[in-house]
Amino acid sequence: MQRSRRPRERARVTIREVAEKAGVSAMTVSNVFNGTGKFSAGTRDRVMAAIAALGYVPSSAARRLVGAAPARVGLLYAGVDSMFIHAVLAAAAVASAERGLQLITRKAGSPAEALEVARSLQRSGADALLLLPPFDTVLSGCAEFAALGLVTASIATAAPLPDMITVRIDNRAASYAITERLAAKGRRRIAVIAGPQDHSDSVERLEGCRAALAAHGLSLPDDLVVEGRFTFESGLAATERLLALPQPPDAIVAANDDMAAGALWVAHRLGLALPRDLAVAGFDDTLLATRVWPPLTTVRQPIDRMTGRALDLLLDALRRPTGEDPPADVLEAYDLVERASA
């Protein structure tokens, strides 16, 4: 019986080869790679060019490519207290355990910290990364991040990325659907509490609102758009500002459930009857959506399914030679969940 032969694997580039090409020591390459120690900008540029030219992959990732040990996945998320992030953390913990993965979590306080936190995750043994906005678009296309050699997936982003696996919903279409529902029910002065505009998903959700209003012949003036931070507190502040307008809105679309809950809180404090005086809609369908009164009409992102799918794709990518296929882009279905708030 003829046995199939495994294709010969390409020899892995070593750190010494990178050092030789760059004309520096192996320690200097390590320092540049990890962002530690002292080196000049010129040295950094030579090392980064050598890494790119040779296709250097760090040894920890290389070991996992041949299955020498259980893979470790690092989850990088924003340091914001939101129910969506809590839901992703819980989903990732369960999905990782089901797949025999080790999960390492780190939060970054700002986009500027993303690269260093990614390096920290790799130093802790991460072979692959799972990102949440805004860190996907911050790190995509970054040469220093690419040099880490970490297979990366992003969930809940707005669009495909050339160097990362993406698992997402159509944020623009989902936002259009929930805004259109309000307009179809006769709401004519619809305000938006947008998410941070450095998040690609926030930008798409705002554009979806604009498109739905335009389809009904309605405008979205600047005074009816307030940027929040995906937090309950920012939803409070935004709603107070909107309801203090000479012509307050008769409906509010919030870019997540936390900010929508803040809108409900302010409306109750002002004695408004909901949804008669003010309709409120959220986004994500986290646990919070059914813990407020009235329960939130919202868009359901399939967080558990998206997280599990992203981990499966990371595992598949770790088992393949690097650069074999372009990163996958998976578009999951969303649902419009109608409850009593709108």
N, C-alpha and C positions, 0 to 999 in steps of 0.2 A: 504494500500500500504506500503510495507516494505521500509524503508528509509536506505540508505547506511550510514554506520558509518565511520567517518574519523578516520584513525589510530591515536593512541595516540602519540603525539610528545615526543621525549626524553627530559628530563629535561636538561636545559642548565646549564653548569658548570659556577659557579660564580667566580669572582676574589678572594673572600674570601676563597673559597675552594682551589684555587691554592696557596694562601698565607699559609693556614694551612698545606698543603702537603709539601710546601717548608720550612716551619718553619720561615716565615718572615711576615711582616705586609702587608696589602693590598696596602699601599702606595708604599712599596718597589717593589711589583709586577708591579704596574703601572709604576714606574720609569724604571724598567728593560724593560718592554714591549715597552715603548715609547722612550727609550734611553735618559732619562733625570735623573737629580739628581746624587747622588754619591752612589756607591755600589761596593763591591769587585768582583773579577772574580769568586770566589767561590760561592758568593750569586747569581750572574748571572747564573751560571751553574745550581744551584739548582732550580731556578725559571724556567729556560728554560726546564729542565727535567720534572718539574711538569706540565708545560703547555702542553708539548708533551704527557705525560702520561694520563692526564685528557681530552685532546682534547678541550682545552679552545678556545672559539670563542669570539671575542670582541662584546660588546653589540650592537654597531651600526649595524654591519652586521646581528646580530641575529634579530633585529627589521625588517630589510628589508626582511629576510627570510619569515616572516609571512605577509609581505605587509603592514606594518604600515605606510609607507611614501614612496614618490617617491625615487627611487634609484639614488644615485649619483655615477658617474663613474669618476675615476681619470685617466688621460692620462699622462704617463711619457715618455718623449722623450729627445733625445740628444740635447744639446745646439749647434747645427751646422746649419748654414744657407744653407739649401738645398731645392730644389723645392719638393722633395719627402715628407719631413716633413711638408712643408706648405700644400701640397695636403692632407696628412693624417689629419692635424688639421682641415682643411675645411670640409673634409668628415665626421669626427667625430662630428663636431658641427651640421651639417645637420642631420646626422643619429640619434644623441641623441635627437634633437628637435622632430623629427618624432616619436620617441618612448616614448616621455614624460620623458626622463632622464635629469638629471642635470649633465653637464660636467665640471670637474675641470681639468685644465691643469697645469703641472709643467715641467720644464726642469732641467736636471742634467748636470753639466759641465763635469763629468767624471764618469766611472763605480763605483768608490769608494764612490760617493755621492748617489748612487741609493737607498740604504736602508733608509737613512735619508730622502730623498725626498718622498719615499713611506710612511714613517711614517707621514710626513707633510701632504700628501694627506689624510691619514686616519684621522688625527686631524682636517682636514677641512671638514670632513663628508663623505669621499669616502667609499662606501661599496664594490666596486670592482675596479680593475685596468685593464687598457689597456696599454700594453708595446710595445715599439719599440726596435729593436736591438741597442746596445748590452745588454740592461738591462734585457732581458728575460733570457739569459744564465747566467748572473751575479747573478740574484736573484733565479733562479731555484735551488732547493736543499739547499738553505740557511735556516738554522733552525730559525734564527731571523726573516727572512721574513715570513716563514711559520707561526710563532707565531702570526703574525698580523691577520691571519684568513681571508684575503681578497681573494675572488674569482678573478682569474687573467686570462687574455687572452693576447696572443702575436700575432701580425700580422707581416708578412714579415720575419719571422724567417726561419731557414734552415731545421729544423727537429722537430718531435714530442718531447714534453717535458713531463715528468711524472707527474708534479704537476701544469700544466697550460694548458688552452685551446690554441690551435694553429691554425691560419688561414694563409695559405701561398701558394706560388707557388713552383714548382720544380725548384729551382734556378740553379742547375747544368744542368738540361736538357735545360732550357731556354738559359743559357750561351753557352752551346754546340751548340744549333741551330743557334745562331747569328754568332758565330765564324766559324762554318762549312760553313755558307753562304759565308763568305769572302774567305775562302779557296777554295770553289767550283768555285768562280769567278776568280781564278787565283792569289790571293794574297799569297805570299810565305814568307814574313817576317812580321809576325803579332805580334804586341806588345800589352801588356795589362796594362792599368792603373787600378790596383786592388783597391778595397775598403779597409778600415781598417781591419786588420786581427784579431782584437778582436770582429768583427761582424761575426756571423755564416753564414749569407747570403753571405758575401764577400768571405769567404773561399770556399763555394760551387761554386760561380761564377768563381773563379779562376780555380778550379778543372775542371769545365765544359769546359773552354777554353783549358786547357791542353789536355783533352781527345779528343776534336774535332781536334786539331792540330795533335795529334798522329795518329788519324784515317786517316789523309791525309799524313802521313809520315813526318810531320813537327815537329821541336823542339821548345821549348820555353826557350831559354837561359836566365840566370839571368839578363843580361843587357837589356832585352826586357820586364821586369816586374818592374813596379814602383808602390809602394803603395801610394795611395792618401787618402784623408780624407772625400771624398764625397762632396767636395766643388769645386766651380769654380776655386778658386785660386790654389788649389792643382792640378787641371787638367792643368792649365797653366804651373806650375813648372815641372810637370811630362812630359809634351809634349816637353818643351824646352830641357829637358835632353835627351829624346828619339831622337829628331830630330838633336841633336848635335853629335850623335854617328857617327863613321866613316862609318858604314853601317846603315843608318836610316831605320826605318820600312816603309813598303808600306801600312800598315793598322794599326789602333789602335782600340782596343775594350776597352771601358771604363765601369766601374762597375756602373755608373749612368749617367744620362743626364747632370748634372752640370759639371762633369769632361770632358765629351765628348764635351760640349760647349767650355770649356777651350782649348781643343785640336784644335777645329775649329778656334778659335781666333788666336792661335799661327801660325797655318798653313797659314791663310790669311796674317798675318804680315810678314811671310817669303816669300810671293809671290807664294805659291804652288797652283796649279790648283786642285780643289776638284770636284770629287773624283779621277781624273786621277792620280795625284801624290801621293795622300794619301786618303784612305778610312777611315771613322770614324763611329763607331757605339756606341750607348749608351745603357741605361737600365732604365726602369720605364715608359717611354712615358708620362712624365709630360708635362705641358703646354710649357715649355722651348723647347721641341723637335721640335715644329713648329714655334718657334720665332727666330731661328737661320738660317744662310744660309751656305751651303744648309741644308734643313730640315733633321733631324736625322733619320736614320734607327735605330730602337731601339726595345727593348722588352717591351711590355705593361703589367704591373702589374695592375690587376683590383682593384685599391685602394678603390673606393667607395664600391664595392661589398664585398671586404675583411673586411673593417671597419664595415659595416652594419651587416655582418654575425657574426663578433666577438662580437658585442654588443648584438645581439639576443641570442647568446650562454651564454653570461654573465647573461642576464636576466633569462634565463632558469635555470642556475646554482643557482642563488639567490633564486629561488622559490622552490628548492629541498633541502632536508636535506643534510648537508655536508657529503662527502664521499660516496654518493649513487652510483655514476657511475664514471668511469675513465674520465679524461678530454678529450674532443673531439679534433681530429686532422682533419682539413678540408683542402684539397688540391684543390685550385682553378686553373682554366686553364689560361695560359698566351697566348699572341699572339705575333708573330714576325711582326713588322710593317716596311715595306720597303719604304724608301723615298730616296732622292737624294744624301745623304752623303756617301753611300757605295753601 
